[in-house]
């Protein structure tokens, strides 16, 4: 129960559901349902190859950093 005014009289209105409250607070351009969807893009083979190469590079770097951290922690033993 919430109170309104200075006399602290109870406000008996039911709280709004979260979905409606969000629409009141956010600006229209901040709501994802108001934005148009663009769908998926068709990528050419070169772009797909570059993206896969970047994925492999990131995985290799994570493994390399993990090995270096492991060696640094166990070098003092």
C-alpha positions as CSV (number, residue, x, y, z in Angstrom):
1,X,0.0,0.0,0.0
2,X,1.4,3.4,-0.9
3,X,0.6,6.7,0.7
4,X,-0.1,10.0,-1.1
5,X,-0.3,13.6,0.0
6,X,0.8,15.1,3.3
7,X,-2.1,13.5,5.3
8,X,-0.6,10.1,4.5
9,X,-3.9,8.7,3.1
10,X,-3.6,5.3,1.5
11,X,-3.6,5.1,-2.2
12,X,-5.7,2.0,-3.2
13,X,-4.8,1.9,-6.8
14,X,-3.3,-1.4,-8.0
15,X,0.4,-1.2,-9.1
16,X,1.0,-1.3,-12.8
17,X,2.4,-4.4,-14.4
18,X,6.1,-4.1,-15.1
19,X,5.5,-4.0,-18.9
20,X,3.3,-0.9,-18.7
21,X,5.6,0.8,-16.3
22,X,8.5,0.4,-18.6
23,X,6.7,2.1,-21.4
24,X,5.9,5.0,-19.2
25,X,9.5,5.5,-18.1
26,X,11.5,4.9,-21.4
27,X,11.6,7.2,-24.4
28,X,10.0,5.7,-27.5
29,X,13.4,5.2,-29.2
30,X,14.7,3.3,-26.2
31,X,12.1,0.5,-26.5
32,X,13.2,-2.4,-28.7
33,X,9.7,-3.2,-29.9
34,X,9.5,0.3,-31.4
35,X,12.7,-0.1,-33.5
36,X,12.5,-1.7,-36.9
37,X,14.3,-5.0,-37.4
38,X,16.8,-5.4,-40.1
39,X,17.1,-9.1,-40.2
40,X,20.3,-11.1,-40.9
41,X,22.7,-10.0,-43.6
42,X,24.1,-12.3,-46.3
43,X,27.9,-12.2,-46.0
44,X,30.2,-13.1,-48.8
45,X,32.8,-15.9,-48.4
46,X,35.7,-13.5,-47.7
47,X,33.9,-11.9,-44.8
48,X,32.8,-15.3,-43.3
49,X,36.5,-16.5,-43.6
50,X,37.8,-13.3,-41.9
51,X,35.2,-13.7,-39.1
52,X,36.2,-17.4,-38.6
53,X,39.9,-16.5,-38.6
54,X,39.3,-13.9,-35.9
55,X,37.4,-16.5,-33.8
56,X,40.3,-18.9,-34.1
57,X,42.8,-16.2,-33.3
58,X,40.9,-15.2,-30.1
59,X,40.7,-18.8,-29.0
60,X,44.4,-19.3,-29.5
61,X,45.2,-16.1,-27.7
62,X,43.1,-17.2,-24.7
63,X,44.9,-20.5,-24.6
64,X,48.3,-18.8,-24.9
65,X,47.4,-16.4,-22.1
66,X,46.2,-19.2,-19.9
67,X,49.4,-21.1,-20.4
68,X,51.5,-18.0,-19.6
69,X,49.5,-17.5,-16.4
70,X,49.9,-21.1,-15.4
71,X,53.6,-20.9,-16.0
72,X,53.9,-17.7,-14.0
73,X,52.0,-19.1,-11.0
74,X,54.0,-22.3,-11.0
75,X,57.5,-20.8,-11.7
76,X,57.9,-19.8,-8.0
77,X,57.5,-23.4,-6.7
